[in-house]
Amino acid sequence: MKISVAIITKNEEEMLGQTLLAVQDLADEIVIVDSYSTDKTKDIAESFGARFYEKKWEGFSAQKNYLIDQCEGDWILLIDADEVLSHELIAETKQAIKDDTHQIYEFMFHSYCYGKLVRFGGWSGFYKIRLFKNGVARFGSERVHEKFIYDPKLSVGRLKSPLQHYTYLSMDETIDKMNSYSTASSLDAFSKQKKSSILKIIFSPLLMFLKAYIIKGGFLDGFRGFILAIVNAIYHFLKYSKLYLLNEK
């Protein structure tokens, strides 16, 4: 069985090498679709023998669907440039493909923010689809928070070893992501004729902070958990504020 490791990129020089190093013995091919990076992303990708494509950014779903179309493997491992597979997860992935019990596999996430593992607040312990047979699934039309679309009759398995997600390496990166993601999310909501309101702008950030910090136990991660709960609140403030302004226009 041929395995395609597939990644979308944009200025990913900080983490891409570590991500590709982890999967180089697993991948029969590495396929990367890049949104015209201005750093060393292309050099790093090509040093690992990746097939490198450049495509104008049109949102996460569009980029990933184009990426899937370039993959020639029987199986596709579609990961982000800041997601690193451990030796244990690599072994599980190989065994899952060999067993061929399911068509789709979910990976459990462990998120690292500002250099440390964050266990609570909704940042770790959840599952996302990362491995699937070529041809069984695609993404919807969302610009961000893209949805994986597949026949519900297909069998979905879960691997036990966590995928290490190195999100938010710095506060500058956090601010950039919050701005771009909130813009994309507000545009998605606007295209679906959803509305914002002053009450949503005021109370949604507060509720999201309480959900992350209290209900999901973010306080157990110490001050880092507090920072991330604030980040979550600011994201929702930006999303609903941008949607409100779009509605006004």
Steps between C-alpha positions, in 0.01 A plus 500: 500500500640837395472782755481869409591747773318820409550849648389854417751772585558875525824618661551185708881495530495476881322164524491342153839329525409329827162394360650351182787334685248306711314358198781447249517124563122468481437696181525354152450854379477843664264746333492865597272779378643837595343847497807682370719492810766769532722308744694173461192275485562392140870423561416288805223312316719423200786385725267216605414420137150645513291575194440870547205689352415867534139618510337830594334480840124449472426362846583177683241283324600607150871455571454156655270376222760606243765326712299176509471512121880500467549189716571170326511273805245240605490670840531869584647629825384862496666698776583863569855630485508535880385145577766243591448122512685312775674165438207330674243672279701417188498132602124512566440664164696232317312226683162662430573513128623140504191378687268693263214480752369855451494747212554808719701556817483772764807610694493629857655845542744627760554873454816688590457875546796733556729201545306292753232231488154641577279221635179684581275778372400299193852503357578128534323165510272557200505306172531611138515303175852487363527167312264371230485297184545703184165580343272449801475859622537869425447829678203733478511867400604661829787750497598396854395227746455281194269199519604153384228351280465125454237228477379431857489130411879493488684351795696747715772385739709677762871477573618517861833681488454880495589728213720783624359833385740793543258788471569859609877516516489871587250773588563671165396179322193477726389851405554433129298177514217655700471781246504280188282224647239742635480672161451168320245382757297821473499474120380138520220604737408797281480280188249282690296811587573470871466804722699653782376737770628727774399238757703232320800732480479570873401166649647237264863583596409483869327165462788358293748611766299334777456184291873466430633613837242359743284231337783338298754550776736747336591629847680168559762608243590799717556845354548352151143369525380849592679652200345246263151555643545874435619422147186293444284788625673756277457273197122486555488877555677557168287244314166645608618861467613439142174323418304790654682748275442279196128488584492879524641536149 
